[in-house]
Amino acid sequence: MSVKQDQMLDKQDQTIGVIKEGTEEMRESREENKTILKDFHQETIQRFDMVDVKYGKIAENMEKILQEMKEERREFRETIERFIKAV
């Protein structure tokens, strides 16, 4: 083989080495990104569960308050009706 062919083959080998390194770095980066995405997904689920619990309690309390207000309004109407009958 000639010197030029040897140089060309060396360059090709170097290029292949660089490509393999880049491919491996991309593979590692992809795996890291998958891990980050999975962690983010799990954290998001946990946060939504916490929000659901908190807002679920708020919704329950609001329902109780609404029922109490309806009861108070009913009692107020009865009181007014009794007052009107008395007057």
C-alpha positions in Angstrom: 0.0 0.0 0.0 1.0 3.5 -0.6 1.6 6.1 2.1 -1.5 8.0 0.9 -3.7 4.9 1.2 -2.3 4.3 4.7 -3.1 7.9 5.6 -6.6 7.7 4.2 -7.2 4.5 6.1 -5.9 6.0 9.3 -8.2 9.0 8.8 -11.2 6.7 8.2 -10.3 4.8 11.3 -10.2 8.1 13.3 -13.5 9.2 11.8 -15.1 5.9 12.7 -13.7 6.2 16.2 -15.1 9.7 16.5 -18.5 8.5 15.2 -18.5 5.6 17.7 -17.7 8.0 20.6 -20.4 10.4 19.5 -22.9 7.6 19.1 -22.1 6.3 22.6 -22.4 9.8 24.1 -25.8 10.2 22.4 -26.9 6.9 23.8 -25.8 7.8 27.3 -27.5 11.2 26.9 -30.7 9.5 25.8 -30.6 7.2 28.8 -30.1 10.2 31.1 -33.0 12.0 29.5 -35.2 8.9 29.8 -34.4 8.8 33.5 -35.0 12.5 34.0 -38.3 12.2 32.1 -39.4 9.2 34.2 -38.5 11.1 37.4 -40.4 14.1 36.2 -43.4 11.9 35.4 -43.4 10.3 38.8 -43.0 13.6 40.6 -45.9 15.1 38.6 -48.1 12.2 39.5 -47.3 12.6 43.1 -48.0 16.3 43.0 -51.3 15.8 41.3 -52.2 13.2 43.9 -51.4 15.8 46.6 -53.4 18.4 44.8 -56.3 16.0 44.5 -56.2 15.2 48.2 -56.0 18.9 49.2 -58.7 20.1 46.7 -60.8 17.0 47.5 -60.9 18.2 51.2 -61.6 21.7 50.1 -64.5 20.5 47.9 -65.9 18.4 50.9 -65.7 21.4 53.2 -67.4 23.6 50.6 -70.2 21.1 50.3 -70.6 21.0 54.1 -70.7 24.8 54.2 -73.2 24.9 51.4 -75.5 22.4 53.2 -75.2 24.4 56.4 -76.1 27.6 54.5 -79.1 25.9 53.0 -80.2 24.7 56.5 -79.7 28.2 57.9 -81.7 29.7 55.1 -84.5 27.2 55.7 -84.5 28.0 59.4 -84.5 31.7 58.7 -87.6 31.3 56.4 -89.4 29.3 59.0 -88.6 32.0 61.6 -89.8 34.8 59.3 -93.1 32.8 58.6 -93.6 32.3 62.4 -92.9 36.0 62.9 -95.4 37.0 60.2 -98.1 34.7 61.7 -97.4 36.2 65.1 -97.8 39.8 63.9 
